[in-house]
Amino acid sequence: PSRKEVGMHIAVWKKVVFSLCALFATGWVLYLAYIVFSGHFIYTFTDIALLCFAVYAPLFLGILFLSRCEKQALQKIWKLALYICLAFHCMLLYGLLFRNYYIDVAGTASGVNLVPFRSILFKLHTGTALSHLIYQLFLLVPLALNLLLLYAQFRRPLVYWGCMIAISGLIEFLQFIMRTGYCNIDDILLSMLGCFLLYISWRSLQNGKW
């Protein structure tokens, strides 16, 4: 066979390998959906870390394997991988926020806290649930990063902040309505701080400051 035919066969096999990696990652997303909707979801750090590794690792290896493909094909592959990650992030958020009941020790009896910094100062003062503050800080960061990579219009400041504030506010509202957690203004503030740090980092990288 000629060099051109060999190159075509190699390109086909690379796409086959990526397809298998994408199917493997999609399988884990579907498994996450199953355990979330069947009521068996457990949100320990180890569980989340293992699920993230099971989804991200095959996608990363598949893209690395196809890194020398033509630019147009590589863009389509990147987009497919990002859509798989987006589905994973949405399912993980649903499992964390709506399938695991969290009791906020600084919440009010009605399940609503509209006093800014109330629960944050309480936890910092007492030293309780500091891990929850960190968790809330980075809760929406993966989703925001995914959307930044997928949609060019989402990179506009007004669109970015409008969407992230709406998403965070909707989450708190639904948690209160569905009685799966407190409607806490501090959760929104922490999530927006995490999104702010991400956006500043994104803009710095885009402008070549880092």
Summary of the structure (lengths in Angstrom):
residues: 210
radius of gyration: 20.4
end to end distance: 46.9
largest distance: 75.9
contacts: 581
relative contact order: 0.10
helix: 76%
strand: 2%
